[in-house]
Amino acid sequence: MNGDAQAAIAFMNAQAIEDPDFYCKFQVDEEGWLANLFWSDSDSLYDYTCFGDVLIFDATYKTNIYNRPLAVFVGTNNHLSTMFLLVHYWLMSTLTLTIGFYKTFLTSMKEKKPACILTDGNDAMCKAIVGVLPKSRHRVCSWHVGNNLFDKIKDEGTRADFGDCIYSSWSVDEWEVAWQTMVDKYDLADNPWIQQMYRKRERWAETYFSGHFFGGMTSTQRCEGMNKNLKAGIGTYSKIYEILPRIERTLKRMRNDARKDDLIAKIEPQFWQLICVHWKTRWQK
């Protein structure tokens, strides 16, 4: 490994000394270059243990000197705030490595599996979820579906009817009728993209998620928000040993906000109770 990678591993070793539940795993390629780097910490493990019902994954962020993805696993806590779970640096796109990614995540989280998972719809990710998390309900980000809709379909009427098929809480029979009506109305029976989306309907249509808890989320927007927070501390020419401590500072700031939410949740009921007692006493006088 080169100096950048060695400095990054040294940083991880220092974190592990301070944090007994810190998890780090890295891989090198045939030439000895750092190929994959995973890490999470004790706060991530605790949050996931408490609130790991819904898992959100996105791997679209590439702002660094290596032009490699920085993939994040996030979730949501009891305040509906975003919680960080695991970072994977330099995610490869092959199915074998993607399966290894999910297995690594489960290992870092003591094998607890999420009830539901939200992704951007990447084919390799979808296949990996089936193989590693077969009992987890998988949902494709509605924003990505809608974005693809605008790329593939130009007719406004079709877009509107398709949007209803994405978000409406119909019964399965009602959804099927609405879909067929749309296909017949706009002559879409031979449209390859429409056919493909119909085959995948159980991954993106609201109708098929009745009874499954997703914490009110239908998109990977929380990952986008996490990426935005990380971007504030990472420049285009940042090297990996510079990126890691900046990510650490960002996470500390976000976790301090979460602790503030916990404190407010404890104090506010007591505050309003005192106010009520005060005004009740004044009224009685």
KEZA-213046 format. One record per atom (N, C-alpha, C, O, CB): x, y, z; residue in three letters. Coordinates in steps of 0.1 Angstrom, whole numbers, plus 5000, padded with zeros to 4 digits. Each point is the difference from the previous one (the first is absolute). Glycine has a CB too. Example, Ala and Ser with C-alpha at 12.3 -4.5 7.8 and 13.67 -1.06 7.14 Angstrom:
2
513249435078ALA/499150125000ALA/500950125000ALA/501050005007ALA/497149885005ALA/501550234981SER/500950115000SER/499250115008SER/500550115001SER/500749834977SER/
***
This chain:
285
500849885000MET/499250125000MET/500950125000MET/501150005005MET/497049885007MET/501450234982ASN/500750135000ASN/499950075013ASN/499349965009ASN/500450054966ASN/500950115026GLY/500050085012GLY/498650045004GLY/499750015012GLY/502650064982GLY/496949974996ASP/498650055003ASP/499349895008ASP/499450025010ASP/500650124969ASP/500049745015ALA/499349885006ALA/500549975014ALA/499349975009ALA/500249944968ALA/501850095024GLN/500749965013GLN/499650105011GLN/499749975011GLN/502249924977GLN/498050245008ALA/499650105010ALA/498549985004ALA/499750025011ALA/502050144979ALA/497549805000ALA/498649985003ALA/499849885010ALA/499250015009ALA/500250084968ALA/501449805020ILE/499949885009ILE/500550045014ILE/499449955010ILE/500949904970ILE/500750235021ALA/500550055013ALA/499050075007ALA/499849995012ALA/502550024979ALA/496950085002PHE/498950075006PHE/499049905006PHE/499450025011PHE/501050184973PHE/499249705008MET/499049905004MET/500549935013MET/499349975009MET/500050004967MET/502049995024ASN/500649935012ASN/499950095012ASN/499749955011ASN/501849924974ASN/498750265014ALA/499950095011ALA/498550005005ALA/499850015012ALA/502250134979ALA/497149865000GLN/498650005004GLN/499649885007GLN/499350005010GLN/500250144970GLN/501049745015ALA/499749875007ALA/500650005014ALA/499349935008ALA/500749964969ALA/501150175026ILE/500550005013ILE/499150075010ILE/499849965011ILE/502550044979ILE/497150115005GLU/499150085009GLU/498649955000GLU/499350025010GLU/502050174984GLU/498349734996ASP/498649954999ASP/500049854999ASP/500349954989ASP/498950275000ASP/500449715021PRO/500149855000PRO/499049944989PRO/500249894996PRO/500450125028PRO/498450064973ASP/499049954990ASP/500250064986ASP/499249994991ASP/499249985027ASP/502850104980PHE/500350054987PHE/500349884990PHE/500749915004PHE/500250315007PHE/498549794977TYR/500249894991TYR/500650064987TYR/499650104995TYR/498449775014TYR/503150064986CYS/500650054988CYS/500549874992CYS/500549915006CYS/500250315005CYS/499049794976LYS/500549894992LYS/500550064986LYS/499350084995LYS/499149755016LYS/502750124985PHE/500550064987PHE/500549884991PHE/500449905005PHE/500250325006PHE/499449804976GLN/500549914991GLN/501050064990GLN/499950124997GLN/497949755005GLN/503250064993VAL/500950054990VAL/499849924988VAL/499649885000VAL/502150195018VAL/498749994970ASP/499949934988ASP/501349924997ASP/500849995008ASP/497650194983ASP/501649764997GLU/501249914997GLU/501350084999GLU/501049945002GLU/497449924985GLU/501550275011GLU/501350085000GLU/500350065013GLU/501050075002GLU/498549984974GLU/499749925034GLY/500350055014GLY/499450135003GLY/500450065010GLY/501649814989GLY/497150194992TRP/499450125002TRP/498749995009TRP/499349894998TRP/501750204980TRP/498750005030LEU/498850005008LEU/498850004990LEU/499850094992LEU/501350035027LEU/498049784983ALA/498849994990ALA/498750035007ALA/499150064994ALA/502249764994ALA/498650145025ASN/498750025007ASN/500350035015ASN/501049945005ASN/497849904979ASN/500550255022LEU/500250035014LEU/498650025006LEU/499250094995LEU/503050025000LEU/497549815015PHE/498750015008PHE/500350055014PHE/501149965005PHE/497949864981PHE/500150265020TRP/500250035014TRP/498750045006TRP/499150074994TRP/503349995002TRP/497449915017SER/498950055008SER/500550005014SER/501149955003SER/497149964982SER/501050165024ASP/500550015014ASP/498949965010ASP/498949954996ASP/502650234997ASP/498849845020SER/499149955011SER/498750084999SER/498949945003SER/503049995011SER/498150194983ASP/498850084999ASP/499149954989ASP/498849995002ASP/502450215006ASP/499449764981SER/499249944989SER/499449875004SER/498849974997SER/502750134987SER/499249825023LEU/499549875005LEU/498950025010LEU/499049934999LEU/503249974998LEU/497950195012TYR/499050035010TYR/498750054993TYR/498949955003TYR/502850105014TYR/498450044974ASP/498950064992ASP/499349894992ASP/498849995000ASP/502350234999ASP/499749704995TYR/499449894991TYR/499349905009TYR/498949954996TYR/502850094987TYR/498849935029THR/499449905009THR/498650055004THR/499149935001THR/503250005007THR/497650214994CYS/498850065005CYS/499050024989CYS/498849985001CYS/502550125018CYS/499249954969PHE/499150054990PHE/500449954986PHE/499850074990PHE/499950145023PHE/500749664986GLY/500549954988GLY/498949934992GLY/500349914992GLY/501850065018GLY/496650074991ASP/499049934992ASP/500050044985ASP/499849924992ASP/498850095029ASP/501850114977VAL/500150054986VAL/501450044996VAL/500650085008VAL/497050004993VAL/502949874989LEU/501450034995LEU/499950074987LEU/499349964991LEU/501649835021LEU/499950314986ILE/500150084988ILE/501450004994ILE/500950025007ILE/497150125001ILE/502149834979PHE/501349994994PHE/500150084987PHE/499050004992PHE/501349785018PHE/500850294988ASP/500250084988ASP/501550004997ASP/500850015010ASP/497150134994ASP/502549854984ALA/501450004996ALA/500350094988ALA/500549954990ALA/499749825019ALA/499450354992THR/500150094988THR/501150115003THR/500250084991THR/497449875003THR/503050065017TYR/500950115003TYR/501449974996TYR/500649905005TYR/497850165014TYR/502250034973LYS/501449974995LYS/500950135001LYS/500950014992LYS/498149824993LYS/500850265024THR/500850125001THR/501349975007THR/500050025013THR/497950124986THR/503149824994ASN/501349985006ASN/501049984989ASN/499749984988ASN/499449925033ASN/502250104982ILE/501050004990ILE/500149874993ILE/500550004989ILE/500850165025ILE/498249734992TYR/500049874993TYR/498849984991TYR/500049904993TYR/501350015027TYR/497750184981ASN/498849984992ASN/499349865003ASN/499549944991ASN/501550214991ASN/499049825031ARG/499449875004ARG/498850035009ARG/499950115007ARG/502349784992ARG/496850025001PRO/498850025008PRO/500350005015PRO/500949925005PRO/497849984977PRO/500650185025LEU/499949995015LEU/498649965004LEU/499150085000LEU/502850105003LEU/497949695000ALA/498749955002ALA/499650005015ALA/500949975008ALA/499449884971ALA/498550195024VAL/499650005014VAL/498749925002VAL/499150004992VAL/502050235010VAL/498949715010PHE/498849945005PHE/499550095011PHE/500750045009PHE/500149724986PHE/497950285004VAL/499450085010VAL/498749955005VAL/499449914993VAL/501850294998VAL/498249855019GLY/498749965005GLY/499350125006GLY/500550124998GLY/500349655006GLY/498250215004THR/499350115006THR/499749965015THR/499749895003THR/499250194975THR/501250025031ASN/499849975014ASN/498650045005ASN/499150024992ASN/503450025011ASN/497349965010ASN/498750035006ASN/499650144998ASN/498850035002ASN/501649795015ASN/500550274979HIS/499650144997HIS/499850024985HIS/499950124996HIS/501449955025HIS/498849824972LEU/499950014985LEU/501250084994LEU/499950054989LEU/497649935012LEU/503650025007SER/501350064995SER/500849894994SER/499949885003SER/500050305014SER/501049864974THR/500949904993THR/501149955009THR/500650085007THR/498950034971THR/500749765022MET/501149955008MET/501049934991MET/499649924991MET/498950055029MET/502850054982PHE/501049944992PHE/500349865005PHE/500049975012PHE/501050254983PHE/499249684995LEU/500249865004LEU/501449954995LEU/500849955008LEU/496750014992LEU/502850054987LEU/501249954995LEU/500450074988LEU/499250044992LEU/500349745018LEU/501850244988VAL/500650064988VAL/500849894992VAL/500749925006VAL/499450315005VAL/499749774976HIS/500849914992HIS/500750094989HIS/499350074992HIS/499249735012HIS/502850204997TYR/500850094990TYR/500549914989TYR/500649895002TYR/500050275016TYR/499149894969TRP/500549924988TRP/499149884998TRP/500549894998TRP/501850195005TRP/496449944996LEU/499149894997LEU/500249954986LEU/499950094990LEU/498550005027LEU/501849784980MET/500049954987MET/498649964996MET/499249975008MET/503249954995MET/497450064984SER/498749984994SER/499649854998SER/498949974996SER/501350264994SER/500849685011THR/499749864997THR/499149945011THR/500150045011THR/502149944977THR/497149925008LEU/499049945009LEU/500849935012LEU/499550015011LEU/498949964970LEU/502749975016THR/500749935011THR/500550105011THR/499849975012THR/501049864971THR/499750285013LEU/500450105010LEU/498850075007LEU/500150035011LEU/502050014975LEU/496849975006THR/498850065006THR/499549915011THR/499650055011THR/499950074968THR/500449755019ILE/499649905010ILE/500950015012ILE/499650005011ILE/499549854971ILE/502250165015GLY/501050015011GLY/499850135008GLY/500250005012GLY/501449874975GLY/497950245007PHE/499750125006PHE/498949985011PHE/500150055011PHE/500650084968PHE/498249815016TYR/498949985010TYR/500449905011TYR/499650035011TYR/498850014970TYR/502449865016LYS/500449915010LYS/500950075010LYS/499949985012LYS/499949834972LYS/501050285011THR/500950085009THR/499250095010THR/500350015011THR/501549984971THR/497150075012PHE/499150085008PHE/499449925011PHE/500050045012PHE/499550104968PHE/500049745017LEU/499449925010LEU/501049955011LEU/499650005012LEU/498849924970LEU/502850055014THR/501049975010THR/500350115009THR/500149995012THR/500949864971THR/499150275012SER/500250125008SER/498950035010SER/500250065010SER/501250034971SER/497449875015MET/498850025008MET/499549885007MET/498849985003MET/500650204981MET/501549735019LYS/499849885008LYS/498949914994LYS/499249945008LYS/501550195012LYS/499249874967GLU/499149914992GLU/498550045002GLU/499149924996GLU/502649905007GLU/498050295002LYS/498650055000LYS/499650044986LYS/500750084994LYS/499549995030LYS/498749884971LYS/499550034987LYS/498950095000LYS/499149995009LYS/501649794983LYS/499250324999PRO/498950105000PRO/498749944995PRO/500049904992PRO/501750285004PRO/497249875008ALA/498749954995ALA/499850054986ALA/499449934992ALA/499750075032ALA/501350134973CYS/499850064987CYS/501350074996CYS/500850055008CYS/496749974997CYS/502749994982ILE/501150074995ILE/499750084987ILE/499249954991ILE/502249875018ILE/499150304991LEU/499750094988LEU/501350024993LEU/501150035006LEU/497150095007LEU/501849874973THR/501250024992THR/499650094988THR/498850034998THR/502249755010THR/500050254984ASP/499850084988ASP/499649914988ASP/499750054989ASP/501950125019ASP/498349704994GLY/499649914989GLY/501149944992GLY/499749944990GLY/498250205009GLY/503349885005ASN/501249944993ASN/499849854999ASN/499749935010ASN/501850254998ASN/498649764980ASP/499749864997ASP/500949915009ASP/499549905005ASP/499850164972ASP/502049975024ALA/500949925008ALA/499550005015ALA/500149905007ALA/501850144977ALA/497750085021MET/499550015013MET/498749925002MET/499949935011MET/501250294991MET/498049784989CYS/498849935001CYS/500249855001CYS/499449935008CYS/499550254979CYS/502049775004LYS/500449865001LYS/500649965013LYS/499849895005LYS/500450114970LYS/500750095030ALA/500749975012ALA/499049995012ALA/500249925009ALA/501950194982ALA/496949985009ILE/499150005011ILE/499249875000ILE/499849945011ILE/500050304987ILE/499849714990VAL/499349874999VAL/500949895006VAL/499549915007VAL/499250174973VAL/502649925017GLY/500949905005GLY/500350005014GLY/500149905007GLY/500850104971GLY/499350125028VAL/500550025013VAL/498950035010VAL/500049965012VAL/502250124979VAL/496850005005LEU/498950045008LEU/498649964994LEU/499250084997LEU/502250115012LEU/498449684989PRO/498849954993PRO/498750035008PRO/499050014994PRO/502449824996PRO/498750195023LYS/498750035008LYS/499850155002LYS/499050045005LYS/501349745006LYS/500650304985SER/499950155001SER/499250054988SER/500249964989SER/502050065024SER/496850064990ARG/499250064989ARG/500750114993ARG/500550105006ARG/497449855007ARG/502350034974HIS/500950104993HIS/499150104992HIS/499049964994HIS/502849865004HIS/498550305003ARG/499350114993ARG/501050084992ARG/501050045005ARG/497249965013ARG/501450034969VAL/500850094992VAL/499650145002VAL/498850035001VAL/501549794982VAL/500650275018CYS/499850155002CYS/499050054990CYS/500149994988CYS/502250035021CYS/496650044996SER/498950064992SER/500650114991SER/499550034989SER/498749905028SER/502750154989TRP/500650114992TRP/500749954988TRP/499950064989TRP/500350085032TRP/500649764980HIS/500749944989HIS/499049954989HIS/500250014988HIS/501749935028HIS/497049994989VAL/499049964991VAL/499450114992VAL/499950004988VAL/499649815027VAL/500150304992GLY/499550124994GLY/501050064990GLY/499650054990GLY/498949985030GLY/502749984984ASN/501050064992ASN/500249924986ASN/500150054990ASN/501150035031ASN/498849784981ASN/500049924988ASN/498850024991ASN/500149994988ASN/501349845025ASN/497450194994LEU/498850024992LEU/500150124991LEU/499650004988LEU/499149905031LEU/501950214986PHE/500250124992PHE/501049984989PHE/499950074989PHE/499550075031PHE/501549774982ASP/501049974989ASP/499349914989ASP/500350024988ASP/501650005028ASP/497349894988LYS/499549904991LYS/498750044993LYS/499749964989LYS/501449875025LYS/498050254993ILE/498750034995ILE/499950154999ILE/500250085010ILE/498849725001ILE/500650254977LYS/499950144998LYS/498650065001LYS/499850125002LYS/502249864983LYS/497049935014ASP/498650045000ASP/499550045014ASP/500249925009ASP/499349944971ASP/500050265022GLU/499650055013GLU/498949915007GLU/500049975012GLU/500750264981GLU/498349734998GLY/498949925006GLY/500549875005GLY/499649955010GLY/498950164974GLY/502449825008THR/500649875005THR/500850025013THR/499949925009THR/500250004967THR/500650195025ARG/500850035012ARG/499150015012ARG/500349955011ARG/501550164975ARG/497149965012ALA/499150025011ALA/499349875005ALA/500049985012ALA/499650254979ALA/500049694999ASP/499449875004ASP/501049915006ASP/499749925009ASP/498650114973ASP/502949975013PHE/501149915006PHE/500350055014PHE/500249925009PHE/500850044968PHE/499050175025GLY/500250055014GLY/499049955009GLY/500349975012GLY/500850244978GLY/497749785006ASP/498949955009ASP/500349855003ASP/499849965011ASP/498550204979ASP/502349775001CYS/500449865002CYS/501149995010CYS/500249905007CYS/499050044970CYS/501750165024ILE/501150005009ILE/499550025014ILE/500349935010ILE/501250164973ILE/497650025019TYR/499850055014TYR/498649965005TYR/499850015013TYR/501750174982TYR/497549784997SER/498749985005SER/499949875009SER/500649904997SER/498550224983SER/500149895031SER/499949885009SER/498749924996SER/499149995008SER/502150145010SER/498849824970TRP/498949924995TRP/500249865005TRP/501049965005TRP/498750184975TRP/499249785018SER/500249855002SER/500749954988SER/500150074990SER/497749915024SER/502749904987VAL/500749944989VAL/499149994987VAL/500450034989VAL/501049845027VAL/497350094986ASP/499149994989ASP/499850144993ASP/499950014988ASP/499049795023ASP/500950304998GLU/499850144995GLU/501350054992GLU/499950064990GLU/498549995029GLU/502749914986TRP/501350044994TRP/500149944986TRP/500350064990TRP/500849965032TRP/498649854977GLU/500149934988GLU/499050054989GLU/500450024988GLU/500349785025GLU/498150244992VAL/499150064990VAL/500550144995VAL/499950034988VAL/498249855024VAL/502450204998ALA/500550134996ALA/501249994990ALA/500150084991ALA/499250015031ALA/501649814981TRP/501149984991TRP/499649964986TRP/500550064990TRP/500949875030TRP/497749974979GLN/499549964987GLN/499350114993GLN/500150014987GLN/499749765022GLN/499450314998THR/499350114994THR/501150104994THR/499850054989THR/498349935027THR/502950054991MET/501150094995MET/500649944988MET/500350074990MET/500150015033MET/500049794977VAL/500649934989VAL/499150014987VAL/500550034989VAL/500749825027VAL/497550124986ASP/499150014989ASP/499850144995ASP/499950024988ASP/499049775020ASP/501050305001LYS/499750144996LYS/501150074992LYS/499750074991LYS/498949945030LYS/502649954982TYR/501150074994TYR/500849904991TYR/501150044995TYR/499150125024TYR/499249734978ASP/500649904991ASP/501549975004ASP/500950014992ASP/497650084989ASP/501649865031LEU/501349975005LEU/500449855001LEU/501049965006LEU/498850255007LEU/499349714981ALA/500249855002ALA/501449954995ALA/500549915005ALA/497050074992ALA/503050094993ASP/501349954994ASP/501250095005ASP/501149994994ASP/497649934986ASP/501150165029ASN/501050095006ASN/500949925009ASN/499649955010ASN/499050254988ASN/502749784999PRO/500949915008PRO/500250055014PRO/500049925009PRO/501250024970PRO/498950195023TRP/500250055014TRP/498749985008TRP/500149965012TRP/501550214979TRP/497349855003ILE/498749985007ILE/499949855004ILE/499649975011ILE/499350224977ILE/501449725003GLN/500049865003GLN/500949965011GLN/499749925009GLN/499850044967GLN/501750105024GLN/501049975010GLN/499550055014GLN/500249935010GLN/501650094973GLN/497650105017MET/499650065013MET/498849925005MET/499849995013MET/501050234980MET/498449724999TYR/498949925004TYR/500549875007TYR/499549965010TYR/499050134972TYR/502649855012ARG/500549885006ARG/500650035014ARG/500149915009ARG/500450004968ARG/500050225025LYS/500650045013LYS/499050075009LYS/500550065010LYS/501749954978LYS/496649995009ARG/499050085007ARG/500049985015ARG/499750105008ARG/498949894972ARG/501749895025GLU/500049985014GLU/501150065008GLU/500150005012GLU/498849794983GLU/502150274997ARG/501150075006ARG/499850155001ARG/500750075008ARG/500849764984ARG/497550235001TRP/499950145000TRP/498650065002TRP/499950125003TRP/502149874982TRP/497049935013ALA/498650065001ALA/499549995014ALA/500149905007ALA/499550024970ALA/499950195028GLU/499650025014GLU/499049895004GLU/500049955011GLU/500350294987GLU/498849724992THR/499049905003THR/500649875006THR/499449945008THR/499350154973THR/502549875014TYR/500649875004TYR/500850015013TYR/500649905004TYR/499550044972TYR/499850185031PHE/500850015012PHE/499050015012PHE/500450045011PHE/501550064977PHE/496849885010SER/499150005011SER/500449905011SER/500249884997SER/497950194987SER/501949985028GLY/500349915011GLY/501549995003GLY/500449935009GLY/497649944986GLY/502950204998HIS/501450005002HIS/500450145005HIS/499650104994HIS/500849734988HIS/500450175029PHE/500450125006PHE/501350064993PHE/501149935000PHE/497949995022PHE/500950204973PHE/501250074994PHE/500350135007PHE/500750084994PHE/498849814984PHE/499950145033GLY/500250125007GLY/499650124993GLY/500550115002GLY/501449785009GLY/497150104980GLY/499550114992GLY/500950044989GLY/499850114994GLY/499149975026GLY/502149844976MET/500950034990MET/499749924987MET/499749885001MET/502050175017MET/498450024971THR/499849934987THR/501250024991THR/500049954988THR/497650085014THR/503450045002SER/501250034992SER/501349995008SER/500049995012SER/498650164974SER/502549875007THR/501349995006THR/500550145004THR/501250035000THR/499349764987THR/498650315015GLN/500350145002GLN/500950015012GLN/500850095000GLN/497049984990GLN/502049855020ARG/500950015012ARG/501449984997ARG/500950065005ARG/497249875009ARG/502249974977CYS/501449984995CYS/500550134993CYS/501150035002CYS/498549724996CYS/499550314994GLU/500450124993GLU/500450115010GLU/500950074998GLU/497649864982GLU/500750085031GLY/500250095010GLY/501449985007GLY/500750095003GLY/496849945000GLY/502749845000MET/501349965006MET/501250044991MET/501050055004MET/497849765008MET/501050164975ASN/501150034990ASN/500250155000ASN/501150044999ASN/498349764987ASN/499550285015LYS/500250145000LYS/500850055012LYS/500850094999LYS/497049934989LYS/501949925024ASN/500750045012ASN/501549964998ASN/500950075004ASN/497049905010ASN/502449914981LEU/501449964998LEU/500750084990LEU/501250035001LEU/498149745005LEU/499950284983LYS/500750074990LYS/500550145005LYS/501050054995LYS/497449844989LYS/501050165027ALA/500450135005ALA/501549995005ALA/500650105001ALA/497049955005ALA/502849834997GLY/501449995006GLY/501049924990GLY/501149985004GLY/497950035018GLY/500549964966ILE/500849924991ILE/500150084987ILE/499050024993ILE/500449765018ILE/501850254984GLY/500250064988GLY/500449914989GLY/500349885002GLY/500450325010GLY/499349854976THR/500249914988THR/501449945000THR/500249894995THR/498350264992THR/502549925020TYR/501349955000TYR/500449945014TYR/501249985003TYR/499450194980TYR/498449805025SER/500349945013SER/500549864999SER/499549924992SER/498750235018SER/502849824997LYS/500549865001LYS/499449935011LYS/499450065009LYS/502850014981LYS/497949795010ILE/499249925009ILE/500450035014ILE/499150005009ILE/500749834974ILE/501550195020TYR/500350035014TYR/499650135005TYR/499950035012TYR/502149834985TYR/497650234994GLU/499450135003GLU/498549995002GLU/499450075008GLU/502550054980GLU/497549795004ILE/498649985000ILE/499549945013ILE/499050055006ILE/501049924970ILE/500749935030LEU/499549935011LEU/499750095013LEU/499049995005LEU/502349814986LEU/499750285013PRO/499750095012PRO/499050104997PRO/499250045009PRO/503149934998PRO/497550074981ARG/498950104996ARG/498749935002ARG/499050065005ARG/502550074979ARG/498449755011ILE/498749925002ILE/499749995015ILE/498950015004ILE/501549874974ILE/500750095030GLU/499849985014GLU/499450135006GLU/499249995009GLU/502749844991GLU/498650284997ARG/499550135005ARG/498650024996ARG/499250055008ARG/503150054992ARG/497449874988THR/498650024995THR/499049915008THR/498950045004THR/502050014973THR/499549825026LEU/499249915007LEU/499850055015LEU/498949985005LEU/501949834980LEU/500350245021LYS/499950055013LYS/498950115001LYS/499350015010LYS/503149934995LYS/497750154985ARG/499050115000ARG/498649954999ARG/499150055007ARG/502650104983ARG/498149755001MET/498649954998MET/499549935013MET/498950015004MET/501649964971MET/500449955031ARG/499749935012ARG/499750095012ARG/499249975009ARG/502249844983ARG/499350305009ASN/499750105010ASN/498650064998ASN/499350025010ASN/503150044991ASN/497249964986ASP/498650044998ASP/499049905004ASP/498950035006ASP/501950104974ASP/499549745018ALA/499149895005ALA/499950005015ALA/498949985006ALA/501749894974ALA/500550165027ARG/500050005015ARG/499250125004ARG/499350005010ARG/502949894992ARG/497850224991LYS/499250125003LYS/498649974999LYS/499150045008LYS/502750114984LYS/497849774997ASP/498649964999ASP/499549915011ASP/498950025005ASP/501449994970ASP/500649915030ASP/499749915012ASP/499750095012ASP/499149985007ASP/502349834984ASP/499550295011LEU/499850095012LEU/498750084999LEU/499350015010LEU/503250004992LEU/497250044986ILE/498850084998ILE/498849925003ILE/499050045006ILE/502250104977ILE/498849735012ALA/498949915002ALA/499749975015ALA/498949985004ALA/501649924974ALA/500650115030LYS/499849975014LYS/499650135008LYS/499249995009LYS/502549834989LYS/498850304997ILE/499750125007ILE/498750064997ILE/499350055009ILE/503149994991ILE/497249964987GLU/498850074996GLU/498749965008GLU/499350085004GLU/501849934973GLU/498749865025PRO/498849965007PRO/500050065014PRO/498950045005PRO/500949754982PRO/501450215020GLN/500150055013GLN/499750155000GLN/499450065009GLN/502249764997GLN/499050254983PHE/499850144999PHE/498550044999PHE/499650095007PHE/502749934982PHE/497049925002TRP/498650034998TRP/499249965012TRP/498950065003TRP/501449914973TRP/500149935031GLN/499349965013GLN/500150115010GLN/499050045007GLN/501449724988GLN/500850305006LEU/500250115010LEU/499250124996LEU/499550075008LEU/502849854996LEU/497750114983ILE/499250114995ILE/498549995003ILE/499350095005ILE/502349944977ILE/497949855016CYS/498649975003CYS/499750015015CYS/499050065004CYS/500949794977CYS/501050105027VAL/499850025015VAL/500150145004VAL/499250055008VAL/501849734995VAL/499950304991HIS/500150145003HIS/498750084997HIS/499550075008HIS/503049914987HIS/497050004993TRP/498850074996TRP/498749955007TRP/499150085003TRP/502049964975TRP/498949835026LYS/498949955007LYS/500050065014LYS/498950045006LYS/501249754982LYS/501150235018THR/500150065013THR/499550155000THR/499350045009THR/502649804997THR/498550234984ARG/499750144998ARG/498550014998ARG/499350105005ARG/502949964986ARG/497249855001TRP/498650014997TRP/499249985013TRP/498950065003TRP/501549854974TRP/500049995032GLN/499349975012GLN/500150125010GLN/499050015008GLN/501549754989GLN/500650325002LYS/500050115009LYS/499050114996LYS/500050115006LYS/502449844998LYS/
***
